[in-house]
Structures are given as C-alpha cells and as structure tokens.
Amino acid sequence: MTRRQQLILFVLGLATVSICTVAFALTMSLWRQTSTSVMAADRLFAATAQTDGGLAWQVAPTPVGSPPIVPVGPEGEPVYPPTLTSTPTRPPTPTNTRVPTWTPSPTYTPTVTRIPTDTPVPTPTDTSTPVPPSEAPAAQPSAPTPTPTPEFPYDAMTEVFDTGTPQMTRVTGMVWRVTSVTLALYDGEPGYQMRLVDPNGNEHLSDVSGLGGTDSTCRDCGDNQRMNMKVEIRPYVPGMYRVALMQGDEQKSREVEFTLAPSPQQYVHVNFVPWQ
C-alpha cells in the first residue's frame, strides 16, 4: 500500500469520527431540550395544584361533556402546556473504521560501486625491420660434426690395491669381449699381451691372454678381479709404470700410467674394454 492510499484512508477515518461526534452532540442537545420541556410542565402542574390546594397529580377528573380546564396564569391569561412530542431517535450505526497500518518504507541500501582500476597501457615493443631477402646474407649450412674414430680398438682402465705380493711387482689384466649386448654377457678375449715399462725403462710382456678368465687373488678377497693374463717381476720396485695392450707387434690400446707406492706394497689390475 502506497503512502497516498494510507493518507486517504486516514482522512476518511477522521471524517467518520467527526460525523459520529456531531451526531452524538445533536442527540444530546435534543435530549436536553426535551427534558427541559418536561420539567417546565411539571413545574406548571405543581403550581396549579398548590393554587387549587392539591398536588399536581390530584387533579379532579374532567366531567364528560364539559370543556377542558385551561390553567390560568398570574394575570389571568390561559397557559397551555407544551405538547410533548417524542421523536424516536435511531441509534447510530457503528461504523467499522479501518485504521490504516503503517508500512515502513524499504531501507535504502547503497550499492557498492567498483572503482575502475587503471589498465596499464602496453609498452610498444620495438620490432626490428626485417632485412629484404636480397640483402640478407645467405646462411651457410653447417658441416656435420664427424664422429671421432678412436685410435685404438680398446681402452685401458687401471685399478691399484694396497695388497701386493711381497718382494714382487705384479700386474694383472683382462681383455674383455662382448658376447651379447642384450643379455649383457662378457667373456675374455684370447691372443693379446700386456706390455709393461718399469721405472727403469725396461719392457716386460705378459703371458698371452686366454679364452675366459680366472681370479686375480681369491674369490672372497676384496681385491679380487677377473683376469686372463699377468706380469710378475721380482723384486718389488716402487715408481711410475706404463702399460698398453699388444697383439703381436701392434698396439691395441692407449698407454696408461700408474704409480706403485713404496709402502704398503701394491698390485695393479688393468681392464681392456673394447670401444664397440
């Protein structure tokens, strides 16, 4: 319900209350006038009764056929009582006035306005102007890098252990052959020898390698290696040595160096592994 409708209902209610109040006042005024007339008549009858020596309600009966007795005033004028007419008053019909109900207006809720954020202006990127194809230098194709070919078919790797044989320079070796790459099976390659150069420049050849191999010391020893050839020189001479793999007069591996300490005495094992 709008405020205008509520205001109209409120004015109609006030008008209804005002009409009822005026009607009630008119009714009370009419009732007072009627009561005043009755009291005046009662006083007149009481005065007449006192004049005649009796009460107002002790008036002698009027004989049949005789003219009515008209009371006379102090100066002899006839006094007629007022005619009492009672007008029935219909009680006012109660009016059910509907009191307008006040409906609170909705509370204003401010809407949060998002503050626009400054959008960063993208920085222009300097783009280099491409060189026309006619002016661009022709790219030279790079030559493929050749795969280095090893000088020797075998590589030599030495291991030194502090458990040498007393009074003996001992060097063991193993020439490996790959029997199965898939199954990772390897075995000893026969027909090779080690060439050992001692600190004094003397050359020493090992025995010829055989097929398979054996233990260099003992199976459960910590310095045990798989070998298929060896060099043993008496006595034990500390110093720097050089060793390489030979097949007849051909060198088949690079020459590697190792040093034997004076104490404790040591022995060396050399693995010759093929490149392929």
DRENMAR-334048 format. One record per residue (C-alpha): residue number from 1; x, y, z; residue in three letters. Coordinates in steps of 0.25 Angstrom, whole numbers, plus 5000, padded with zeros to 4 digits. Layout:
<num = NUM; xx = X; yy = Y; zz = Z; residu = ALA>;
...
end
This chain:
<num = 1; xx = 5000; yy = 5000; zz = 5000; residu = MET>;
<num = 2; xx = 5006; yy = 5013; zz = 4996; residu = THR>;
<num = 3; xx = 5007; yy = 5026; zz = 5005; residu = ARG>;
<num = 4; xx = 4996; yy = 5033; zz = 4997; residu = ARG>;
<num = 5; xx = 4986; yy = 5021; zz = 4999; residu = GLN>;
<num = 6; xx = 4989; yy = 5021; zz = 5014; residu = GLN>;
<num = 7; xx = 4987; yy = 5036; zz = 5015; residu = LEU>;
<num = 8; xx = 4973; yy = 5035; zz = 5008; residu = ILE>;
<num = 9; xx = 4969; yy = 5024; zz = 5018; residu = LEU>;
<num = 10; xx = 4974; yy = 5033; zz = 5030; residu = PHE>;
<num = 11; xx = 4965; yy = 5045; zz = 5025; residu = VAL>;
<num = 12; xx = 4953; yy = 5036; zz = 5023; residu = LEU>;
<num = 13; xx = 4955; yy = 5031; zz = 5037; residu = GLY>;
<num = 14; xx = 4956; yy = 5045; zz = 5043; residu = LEU>;
<num = 15; xx = 4943; yy = 5049; zz = 5035; residu = ALA>;
<num = 16; xx = 4935; yy = 5037; zz = 5040; residu = THR>;
<num = 17; xx = 4939; yy = 5040; zz = 5054; residu = VAL>;
<num = 18; xx = 4935; yy = 5055; zz = 5053; residu = SER>;
<num = 19; xx = 4922; yy = 5051; zz = 5047; residu = ILE>;
<num = 20; xx = 4919; yy = 5042; zz = 5059; residu = CYS>;
<num = 21; xx = 4923; yy = 5052; zz = 5069; residu = THR>;
<num = 22; xx = 4914; yy = 5063; zz = 5062; residu = VAL>;
<num = 23; xx = 4902; yy = 5053; zz = 5062; residu = ALA>;
<num = 24; xx = 4905; yy = 5050; zz = 5077; residu = PHE>;
<num = 25; xx = 4905; yy = 5064; zz = 5080; residu = ALA>;
<num = 26; xx = 4892; yy = 5067; zz = 5073; residu = LEU>;
<num = 27; xx = 4885; yy = 5055; zz = 5080; residu = THR>;
<num = 28; xx = 4889; yy = 5060; zz = 5094; residu = MET>;
<num = 29; xx = 4885; yy = 5074; zz = 5090; residu = SER>;
<num = 30; xx = 4871; yy = 5069; zz = 5086; residu = LEU>;
<num = 31; xx = 4870; yy = 5061; zz = 5099; residu = TRP>;
<num = 32; xx = 4873; yy = 5073; zz = 5108; residu = ARG>;
<num = 33; xx = 4862; yy = 5081; zz = 5101; residu = GLN>;
<num = 34; xx = 4852; yy = 5070; zz = 5103; residu = THR>;
<num = 35; xx = 4856; yy = 5069; zz = 5117; residu = SER>;
<num = 36; xx = 4855; yy = 5084; zz = 5120; residu = THR>;
<num = 37; xx = 4841; yy = 5084; zz = 5114; residu = SER>;
<num = 38; xx = 4836; yy = 5072; zz = 5123; residu = VAL>;
<num = 39; xx = 4842; yy = 5079; zz = 5135; residu = MET>;
<num = 40; xx = 4835; yy = 5092; zz = 5131; residu = ALA>;
<num = 41; xx = 4821; yy = 5085; zz = 5130; residu = ALA>;
<num = 42; xx = 4824; yy = 5078; zz = 5143; residu = ASP>;
<num = 43; xx = 4826; yy = 5091; zz = 5150; residu = ARG>;
<num = 44; xx = 4813; yy = 5097; zz = 5144; residu = LEU>;
<num = 45; xx = 4805; yy = 5085; zz = 5149; residu = PHE>;
<num = 46; xx = 4811; yy = 5087; zz = 5163; residu = ALA>;
<num = 47; xx = 4808; yy = 5102; zz = 5163; residu = ALA>;
<num = 48; xx = 4794; yy = 5099; zz = 5159; residu = THR>;
<num = 49; xx = 4792; yy = 5088; zz = 5169; residu = ALA>;
<num = 50; xx = 4797; yy = 5098; zz = 5180; residu = GLN>;
<num = 51; xx = 4787; yy = 5108; zz = 5176; residu = THR>;
<num = 52; xx = 4776; yy = 5099; zz = 5176; residu = ASP>;
<num = 53; xx = 4780; yy = 5092; zz = 5189; residu = GLY>;
<num = 54; xx = 4785; yy = 5079; zz = 5184; residu = GLY>;
<num = 55; xx = 4796; yy = 5072; zz = 5177; residu = LEU>;
<num = 56; xx = 4799; yy = 5073; zz = 5162; residu = ALA>;
<num = 57; xx = 4795; yy = 5058; zz = 5160; residu = TRP>;
<num = 58; xx = 4782; yy = 5060; zz = 5169; residu = GLN>;
<num = 59; xx = 4775; yy = 5068; zz = 5158; residu = VAL>;
<num = 60; xx = 4760; yy = 5066; zz = 5159; residu = ALA>;
<num = 61; xx = 4754; yy = 5057; zz = 5147; residu = PRO>;
<num = 62; xx = 4749; yy = 5065; zz = 5136; residu = THR>;
<num = 63; xx = 4734; yy = 5063; zz = 5135; residu = PRO>;
<num = 64; xx = 4729; yy = 5056; zz = 5122; residu = VAL>;
<num = 65; xx = 4724; yy = 5066; zz = 5112; residu = GLY>;
<num = 66; xx = 4730; yy = 5078; zz = 5120; residu = SER>;
<num = 67; xx = 4740; yy = 5087; zz = 5113; residu = PRO>;
<num = 68; xx = 4754; yy = 5085; zz = 5118; residu = PRO>;
<num = 69; xx = 4760; yy = 5093; zz = 5129; residu = ILE>;
<num = 70; xx = 4771; yy = 5102; zz = 5124; residu = VAL>;
<num = 71; xx = 4780; yy = 5107; zz = 5134; residu = PRO>;
<num = 72; xx = 4781; yy = 5122; zz = 5136; residu = VAL>;
<num = 73; xx = 4794; yy = 5130; zz = 5139; residu = GLY>;
<num = 74; xx = 4796; yy = 5140; zz = 5149; residu = PRO>;
<num = 75; xx = 4790; yy = 5151; zz = 5141; residu = GLU>;
<num = 76; xx = 4778; yy = 5143; zz = 5136; residu = GLY>;
<num = 77; xx = 4784; yy = 5138; zz = 5123; residu = GLU>;
<num = 78; xx = 4782; yy = 5124; zz = 5119; residu = PRO>;
<num = 79; xx = 4794; yy = 5115; zz = 5120; residu = VAL>;
<num = 80; xx = 4795; yy = 5103; zz = 5111; residu = TYR>;
<num = 81; xx = 4805; yy = 5093; zz = 5114; residu = PRO>;
<num = 82; xx = 4814; yy = 5090; zz = 5103; residu = PRO>;
<num = 83; xx = 4811; yy = 5078; zz = 5094; residu = THR>;
<num = 84; xx = 4821; yy = 5067; zz = 5097; residu = LEU>;
<num = 85; xx = 4825; yy = 5060; zz = 5084; residu = THR>;
<num = 86; xx = 4835; yy = 5049; zz = 5086; residu = SER>;
<num = 87; xx = 4843; yy = 5047; zz = 5073; residu = THR>;
<num = 88; xx = 4849; yy = 5033; zz = 5073; residu = PRO>;
<num = 89; xx = 4864; yy = 5034; zz = 5071; residu = THR>;
<num = 90; xx = 4870; yy = 5023; zz = 5063; residu = ARG>;
<num = 91; xx = 4883; yy = 5019; zz = 5070; residu = PRO>;
<num = 92; xx = 4895; yy = 5022; zz = 5061; residu = PRO>;
<num = 93; xx = 4900; yy = 5010; zz = 5053; residu = THR>;
<num = 94; xx = 4914; yy = 5007; zz = 5057; residu = PRO>;
<num = 95; xx = 4924; yy = 5009; zz = 5046; residu = THR>;
<num = 96; xx = 4936; yy = 5000; zz = 5046; residu = ASN>;
<num = 97; xx = 4947; yy = 5009; zz = 5042; residu = THR>;
<num = 98; xx = 4959; yy = 5002; zz = 5037; residu = ARG>;
<num = 99; xx = 4971; yy = 5008; zz = 5044; residu = VAL>;
<num = 100; xx = 4982; yy = 5010; zz = 5033; residu = PRO>;
<num = 101; xx = 4994; yy = 5001; zz = 5036; residu = THR>;
<num = 102; xx = 5007; yy = 5008; zz = 5035; residu = TRP>;
<num = 103; xx = 5016; yy = 5001; zz = 5026; residu = THR>;
<num = 104; xx = 5031; yy = 5005; zz = 5027; residu = PRO>;
<num = 105; xx = 5037; yy = 5008; zz = 5014; residu = SER>;
<num = 106; xx = 5049; yy = 5000; zz = 5010; residu = PRO>;
<num = 107; xx = 5062; yy = 5004; zz = 5015; residu = THR>;
<num = 108; xx = 5071; yy = 5010; zz = 5005; residu = TYR>;
<num = 109; xx = 5083; yy = 5001; zz = 5003; residu = THR>;
<num = 110; xx = 5095; yy = 5007; zz = 4996; residu = PRO>;
<num = 111; xx = 5101; yy = 4999; zz = 4984; residu = THR>;
<num = 112; xx = 5115; yy = 4997; zz = 4985; residu = VAL>;
<num = 113; xx = 5121; yy = 5003; zz = 4972; residu = THR>;
<num = 114; xx = 5134; yy = 4997; zz = 4968; residu = ARG>;
<num = 115; xx = 5145; yy = 5007; zz = 4966; residu = ILE>;
<num = 116; xx = 5151; yy = 5004; zz = 4952; residu = PRO>;
<num = 117; xx = 5165; yy = 5001; zz = 4952; residu = THR>;
<num = 118; xx = 5175; yy = 5007; zz = 4943; residu = ASP>;
<num = 119; xx = 5178; yy = 4998; zz = 4932; residu = THR>;
<num = 120; xx = 5193; yy = 4998; zz = 4929; residu = PRO>;
<num = 121; xx = 5196; yy = 5003; zz = 4915; residu = VAL>;
<num = 122; xx = 5204; yy = 4993; zz = 4908; residu = PRO>;
<num = 123; xx = 5218; yy = 4998; zz = 4905; residu = THR>;
<num = 124; xx = 5221; yy = 4997; zz = 4890; residu = PRO>;
<num = 125; xx = 5231; yy = 4987; zz = 4886; residu = THR>;
<num = 126; xx = 5242; yy = 4991; zz = 4877; residu = ASP>;
<num = 127; xx = 5241; yy = 4982; zz = 4865; residu = THR>;
<num = 128; xx = 5253; yy = 4981; zz = 4856; residu = SER>;
<num = 129; xx = 5250; yy = 4983; zz = 4841; residu = THR>;
<num = 130; xx = 5254; yy = 4970; zz = 4834; residu = PRO>;
<num = 131; xx = 5265; yy = 4971; zz = 4824; residu = VAL>;
<num = 132; xx = 5260; yy = 4969; zz = 4810; residu = PRO>;
<num = 133; xx = 5263; yy = 4955; zz = 4805; residu = PRO>;
<num = 134; xx = 5272; yy = 4961; zz = 4794; residu = SER>;
<num = 135; xx = 5281; yy = 4968; zz = 4805; residu = GLU>;
<num = 136; xx = 5281; yy = 4957; zz = 4815; residu = ALA>;
<num = 137; xx = 5294; yy = 4948; zz = 4815; residu = PRO>;
<num = 138; xx = 5291; yy = 4934; zz = 4811; residu = ALA>;
<num = 139; xx = 5292; yy = 4924; zz = 4822; residu = ALA>;
<num = 140; xx = 5304; yy = 4915; zz = 4821; residu = GLN>;
<num = 141; xx = 5300; yy = 4900; zz = 4824; residu = PRO>;
<num = 142; xx = 5307; yy = 4895; zz = 4836; residu = SER>;
<num = 143; xx = 5316; yy = 4884; zz = 4833; residu = ALA>;
<num = 144; xx = 5312; yy = 4871; zz = 4841; residu = PRO>;
<num = 145; xx = 5322; yy = 4868; zz = 4853; residu = THR>;
<num = 146; xx = 5329; yy = 4856; zz = 4849; residu = PRO>;
<num = 147; xx = 5329; yy = 4845; zz = 4860; residu = THR>;
<num = 148; xx = 5343; yy = 4843; zz = 4865; residu = PRO>;
<num = 149; xx = 5349; yy = 4830; zz = 4862; residu = THR>;
<num = 150; xx = 5357; yy = 4824; zz = 4873; residu = PRO>;
<num = 151; xx = 5372; yy = 4822; zz = 4871; residu = GLU>;
<num = 152; xx = 5371; yy = 4808; zz = 4877; residu = PHE>;
<num = 153; xx = 5360; yy = 4798; zz = 4878; residu = PRO>;
<num = 154; xx = 5362; yy = 4796; zz = 4893; residu = TYR>;
<num = 155; xx = 5362; yy = 4806; zz = 4905; residu = ASP>;
<num = 156; xx = 5371; yy = 4803; zz = 4917; residu = ALA>;
<num = 157; xx = 5366; yy = 4806; zz = 4931; residu = MET>;
<num = 158; xx = 5375; yy = 4803; zz = 4943; residu = THR>;
<num = 159; xx = 5371; yy = 4799; zz = 4958; residu = GLU>;
<num = 160; xx = 5382; yy = 4800; zz = 4969; residu = VAL>;
<num = 161; xx = 5381; yy = 4791; zz = 4982; residu = PHE>;
<num = 162; xx = 5389; yy = 4792; zz = 4995; residu = ASP>;
<num = 163; xx = 5391; yy = 4777; zz = 4996; residu = THR>;
<num = 164; xx = 5403; yy = 4774; zz = 4987; residu = GLY>;
<num = 165; xx = 5410; yy = 4761; zz = 4987; residu = THR>;
<num = 166; xx = 5423; yy = 4762; zz = 4996; residu = PRO>;
<num = 167; xx = 5436; yy = 4764; zz = 4988; residu = GLN>;
<num = 168; xx = 5429; yy = 4764; zz = 4975; residu = MET>;
<num = 169; xx = 5423; yy = 4774; zz = 4965; residu = THR>;
<num = 170; xx = 5410; yy = 4768; zz = 4960; residu = ARG>;
<num = 171; xx = 5401; yy = 4774; zz = 4949; residu = VAL>;
<num = 172; xx = 5388; yy = 4766; zz = 4945; residu = THR>;
<num = 173; xx = 5380; yy = 4769; zz = 4933; residu = GLY>;
<num = 174; xx = 5367; yy = 4765; zz = 4926; residu = MET>;
<num = 175; xx = 5363; yy = 4767; zz = 4911; residu = VAL>;
<num = 176; xx = 5348; yy = 4767; zz = 4910; residu = TRP>;
<num = 177; xx = 5339; yy = 4762; zz = 4899; residu = ARG>;
<num = 178; xx = 5324; yy = 4765; zz = 4898; residu = VAL>;
<num = 179; xx = 5317; yy = 4753; zz = 4895; residu = THR>;
<num = 180; xx = 5303; yy = 4758; zz = 4896; residu = SER>;
<num = 181; xx = 5299; yy = 4773; zz = 4897; residu = VAL>;
<num = 182; xx = 5284; yy = 4769; zz = 4900; residu = THR>;
<num = 183; xx = 5288; yy = 4759; zz = 4911; residu = LEU>;
<num = 184; xx = 5300; yy = 4767; zz = 4916; residu = ALA>;
<num = 185; xx = 5309; yy = 4755; zz = 4914; residu = LEU>;
<num = 186; xx = 5324; yy = 4757; zz = 4914; residu = TYR>;
<num = 187; xx = 5336; yy = 4748; zz = 4913; residu = ASP>;
<num = 188; xx = 5351; yy = 4748; zz = 4912; residu = GLY>;
<num = 189; xx = 5357; yy = 4751; zz = 4898; residu = GLU>;
<num = 190; xx = 5369; yy = 4742; zz = 4895; residu = PRO>;
<num = 191; xx = 5382; yy = 4745; zz = 4887; residu = GLY>;
<num = 192; xx = 5386; yy = 4758; zz = 4894; residu = TYR>;
<num = 193; xx = 5398; yy = 4762; zz = 4903; residu = GLN>;
<num = 194; xx = 5401; yy = 4774; zz = 4912; residu = MET>;
<num = 195; xx = 5414; yy = 4782; zz = 4910; residu = ARG>;
<num = 196; xx = 5419; yy = 4787; zz = 4923; residu = LEU>;
<num = 197; xx = 5430; yy = 4798; zz = 4924; residu = VAL>;
<num = 198; xx = 5436; yy = 4799; zz = 4938; residu = ASP>;
<num = 199; xx = 5442; yy = 4812; zz = 4945; residu = PRO>;
<num = 200; xx = 5456; yy = 4808; zz = 4939; residu = ASN>;
<num = 201; xx = 5450; yy = 4807; zz = 4925; residu = GLY>;
<num = 202; xx = 5451; yy = 4792; zz = 4923; residu = ASN>;
<num = 203; xx = 5439; yy = 4786; zz = 4915; residu = GLU>;
<num = 204; xx = 5432; yy = 4773; zz = 4921; residu = HIS>;
<num = 205; xx = 5422; yy = 4765; zz = 4913; residu = LEU>;
<num = 206; xx = 5411; yy = 4757; zz = 4920; residu = SER>;
<num = 207; xx = 5407; yy = 4743; zz = 4916; residu = ASP>;
<num = 208; xx = 5397; yy = 4742; zz = 4905; residu = VAL>;
<num = 209; xx = 5382; yy = 4744; zz = 4909; residu = SER>;
<num = 210; xx = 5373; yy = 4732; zz = 4908; residu = GLY>;
<num = 211; xx = 5358; yy = 4730; zz = 4906; residu = LEU>;
<num = 212; xx = 5350; yy = 4733; zz = 4918; residu = GLY>;
<num = 213; xx = 5357; yy = 4737; zz = 4931; residu = GLY>;
<num = 214; xx = 5361; yy = 4734; zz = 4945; residu = THR>;
<num = 215; xx = 5362; yy = 4741; zz = 4959; residu = ASP>;
<num = 216; xx = 5374; yy = 4750; zz = 4961; residu = SER>;
<num = 217; xx = 5375; yy = 4747; zz = 4976; residu = THR>;
<num = 218; xx = 5364; yy = 4739; zz = 4983; residu = CYS>;
<num = 219; xx = 5349; yy = 4739; zz = 4981; residu = ARG>;
<num = 220; xx = 5345; yy = 4745; zz = 4994; residu = ASP>;
<num = 221; xx = 5356; yy = 4755; zz = 4995; residu = CYS>;
<num = 222; xx = 5353; yy = 4769; zz = 4994; residu = GLY>;
<num = 223; xx = 5364; yy = 4772; zz = 4983; residu = ASP>;
<num = 224; xx = 5360; yy = 4760; zz = 4974; residu = ASN>;
<num = 225; xx = 5358; yy = 4763; zz = 4959; residu = GLN>;
<num = 226; xx = 5355; yy = 4755; zz = 4947; residu = ARG>;
<num = 227; xx = 5368; yy = 4753; zz = 4939; residu = MET>;
<num = 228; xx = 5373; yy = 4745; zz = 4927; residu = ASN>;
<num = 229; xx = 5387; yy = 4750; zz = 4927; residu = MET>;
<num = 230; xx = 5398; yy = 4755; zz = 4936; residu = LYS>;
<num = 231; xx = 5412; yy = 4761; zz = 4938; residu = VAL>;
<num = 232; xx = 5421; yy = 4757; zz = 4950; residu = GLU>;
<num = 233; xx = 5434; yy = 4764; zz = 4953; residu = ILE>;
<num = 234; xx = 5444; yy = 4761; zz = 4964; residu = ARG>;
<num = 235; xx = 5447; yy = 4769; zz = 4973; residu = PRO>;
<num = 236; xx = 5436; yy = 4779; zz = 4977; residu = TYR>;
<num = 237; xx = 5440; yy = 4792; zz = 4970; residu = VAL>;
<num = 238; xx = 5432; yy = 4805; zz = 4974; residu = PRO>;
<num = 239; xx = 5431; yy = 4816; zz = 4964; residu = GLY>;
<num = 240; xx = 5423; yy = 4820; zz = 4951; residu = MET>;
<num = 241; xx = 5420; yy = 4809; zz = 4941; residu = TYR>;
<num = 242; xx = 5413; yy = 4810; zz = 4927; residu = ARG>;
<num = 243; xx = 5405; yy = 4799; zz = 4921; residu = VAL>;
<num = 244; xx = 5398; yy = 4796; zz = 4908; residu = ALA>;
<num = 245; xx = 5391; yy = 4785; zz = 4901; residu = LEU>;
<num = 246; xx = 5398; yy = 4778; zz = 4889; residu = MET>;
<num = 247; xx = 5394; yy = 4768; zz = 4879; residu = GLN>;
<num = 248; xx = 5407; yy = 4763; zz = 4873; residu = GLY>;
<num = 249; xx = 5415; yy = 4776; zz = 4869; residu = ASP>;
<num = 250; xx = 5402; yy = 4784; zz = 4868; residu = GLU>;
<num = 251; xx = 5398; yy = 4793; zz = 4880; residu = GLN>;
<num = 252; xx = 5383; yy = 4791; zz = 4882; residu = LYS>;
<num = 253; xx = 5380; yy = 4801; zz = 4894; residu = SER>;
<num = 254; xx = 5385; yy = 4815; zz = 4899; residu = ARG>;
<num = 255; xx = 5397; yy = 4814; zz = 4908; residu = GLU>;
<num = 256; xx = 5393; yy = 4818; zz = 4922; residu = VAL>;
<num = 257; xx = 5402; yy = 4821; zz = 4934; residu = GLU>;
<num = 258; xx = 5401; yy = 4817; zz = 4949; residu = PHE>;
<num = 259; xx = 5410; yy = 4818; zz = 4961; residu = THR>;
<num = 260; xx = 5413; yy = 4807; zz = 4972; residu = LEU>;
<num = 261; xx = 5416; yy = 4813; zz = 4986; residu = ALA>;
<num = 262; xx = 5428; yy = 4808; zz = 4994; residu = PRO>;
<num = 263; xx = 5419; yy = 4804; zz = 5006; residu = SER>;
<num = 264; xx = 5410; yy = 4797; zz = 5007; residu = PRO>;
<num = 265; xx = 5413; yy = 4789; zz = 4995; residu = GLN>;
<num = 266; xx = 5402; yy = 4789; zz = 4984; residu = GLN>;
<num = 267; xx = 5398; yy = 4782; zz = 4972; residu = TYR>;
<num = 268; xx = 5390; yy = 4787; zz = 4959; residu = VAL>;
<num = 269; xx = 5379; yy = 4781; zz = 4951; residu = HIS>;
<num = 270; xx = 5377; yy = 4787; zz = 4937; residu = VAL>;
<num = 271; xx = 5363; yy = 4785; zz = 4929; residu = ASN>;
<num = 272; xx = 5364; yy = 4786; zz = 4914; residu = PHE>;
<num = 273; xx = 5350; yy = 4789; zz = 4909; residu = VAL>;
<num = 274; xx = 5346; yy = 4790; zz = 4894; residu = PRO>;
<num = 275; xx = 5340; yy = 4803; zz = 4889; residu = TRP>;
<num = 276; xx = 5329; yy = 4795; zz = 4881; residu = GLN>;
end
